[in-house]
Amino acid sequence: MPITIKQPETEKEFEAYYDLRWYVLREPWQQPKGSEKDELENNSFHVMACDENDKVIGVGRLHFNNNDEAQIRYMAVSPEYEKQGVGTFILEALEEHAIENNCKTIMLHARENALGFYQKKGYELLGKSHLLFDSIQHYKMAKYDLK
């Protein structure tokens, strides 16, 4: 299956990007549309994975906390495309952008079911962070000395 990784540019692309983000990360917990966005959207680097029909099948975002540290948020892959490399392609694109901008560390807060994925990609588990919607445990993770 050919996968294309690109930045959303048009209004239609951003709509599809946010729709998938909401569908995977918010809708299962009955969260309203709009809850998949925050105040950093306009100052962030967004990427999306698309299938051969240009359907958005995965998304991710990176923003800079300071000159040396970036944070990944809102990584999501459509359930029917899980375990097919989509998350890896998105993560690599976000990491590449961080490295191009001389970032030294990437932080993230992973859901419990994603810990293994990030650990395989070189992220260190730092400990529990927050509990989202009173039910989704998150864990703080970091990748240091990016190259």
C-alpha positions in Angstrom: 0.0 0.0 0.0 1.6 3.3 -1.1 1.5 5.9 1.7 2.2 9.6 1.1 3.3 11.9 4.0 2.6 15.5 3.5 1.7 18.7 5.3 -1.9 19.7 5.1 -2.2 23.0 3.1 -5.7 23.6 1.9 -8.8 24.1 4.0 -10.1 20.7 2.7 -6.9 19.0 3.7 -6.9 20.5 7.2 -10.6 19.5 7.6 -9.8 15.9 6.8 -6.7 16.1 9.1 -8.7 17.3 12.1 -11.6 15.0 11.3 -9.3 11.9 11.6 -7.7 13.4 14.8 -11.2 13.8 16.4 -12.4 10.4 15.2 -9.5 8.5 16.7 -8.6 10.6 19.8 -11.8 12.2 20.9 -15.0 10.6 19.5 -14.6 7.2 21.3 -14.9 9.2 24.6 -17.9 11.2 23.5 -15.9 14.5 23.2 -17.3 17.2 21.0 -15.9 18.3 17.7 -13.4 21.1 18.4 -11.9 19.2 21.3 -9.2 17.8 19.0 -7.6 21.3 18.6 -5.8 23.6 21.0 -4.2 27.1 21.1 -1.0 25.9 19.4 -2.4 24.8 16.1 -1.2 27.8 14.1 2.3 27.6 15.6 2.8 23.9 14.9 4.1 21.6 12.2 1.4 19.2 11.0 1.8 16.1 8.9 -0.6 13.6 7.6 -0.4 10.2 5.9 -2.6 9.6 2.9 -3.4 6.4 1.1 -3.3 5.9 -2.7 -6.8 7.6 -2.9 -5.5 10.6 -0.9 -7.6 9.6 2.1 -6.1 10.8 5.4 -5.1 7.7 7.3 -2.8 9.2 10.0 -1.9 12.5 11.5 0.6 14.1 13.9 1.8 17.4 15.2 5.0 18.9 16.5 5.5 22.2 18.3 8.5 23.8 19.9 8.5 24.3 23.7 11.8 26.2 23.3 14.8 26.3 21.0 16.1 22.9 22.2 12.9 21.0 22.9 9.9 20.0 20.7 6.8 18.1 21.7 4.7 15.7 19.6 1.0 15.7 20.2 -2.1 14.3 18.6 -0.6 11.3 16.8 -3.4 9.2 15.4 -3.7 6.4 12.9 -7.0 5.2 11.5 -7.8 1.9 13.1 -8.0 0.0 9.9 -4.4 1.1 9.1 -2.8 0.3 12.4 0.4 -1.8 12.5 1.1 -1.1 8.8 3.9 1.5 9.3 1.8 4.6 9.1 2.7 5.8 12.6 6.4 5.2 11.9 6.2 7.4 8.7 4.5 10.2 10.6 6.9 10.0 13.5 9.9 10.1 11.2 8.6 13.2 9.4 8.0 15.0 12.8 11.5 14.0 14.0 13.1 15.1 10.8 11.5 18.5 11.2 12.7 18.8 14.7 16.3 17.9 13.7 16.2 20.3 10.8 15.4 23.0 13.4 18.3 22.0 15.6 16.1 20.5 18.3 17.9 18.4 20.9 15.0 16.7 22.6 11.5 15.6 21.7 8.9 15.1 24.5 5.5 13.5 24.3 2.8 12.1 26.5 1.8 8.7 25.2 -1.3 6.7 25.9 -0.6 3.4 27.6 -1.4 1.4 24.4 1.3 3.3 22.5 4.2 2.9 24.9 5.7 0.0 23.1 5.6 1.8 19.8 7.5 4.8 21.1 10.0 2.7 23.1 10.9 0.8 19.9 11.5 4.2 18.3 14.0 5.2 20.9 11.8 7.1 23.4 12.6 6.8 27.1 9.7 6.3 29.5 10.0 9.0 32.2 6.9 8.1 34.2 3.1 8.6 34.5 1.8 12.0 33.4 -1.9 12.8 33.2 -5.2 10.9 33.1 -7.3 12.1 30.1 -11.1 12.0 30.4 -10.7 10.2 33.8 -9.8 7.0 31.9 -6.8 7.3 29.6 -3.5 7.1 31.4 -0.7 9.0 29.7 3.0 8.6 30.2 5.8 11.2 29.7 8.4 10.1 27.3 11.5 11.7 25.7 14.0 11.1 23.0 17.3 12.9 23.6 20.3 13.8 21.5 18.5 13.8 18.1 20.6 13.2 15.1 
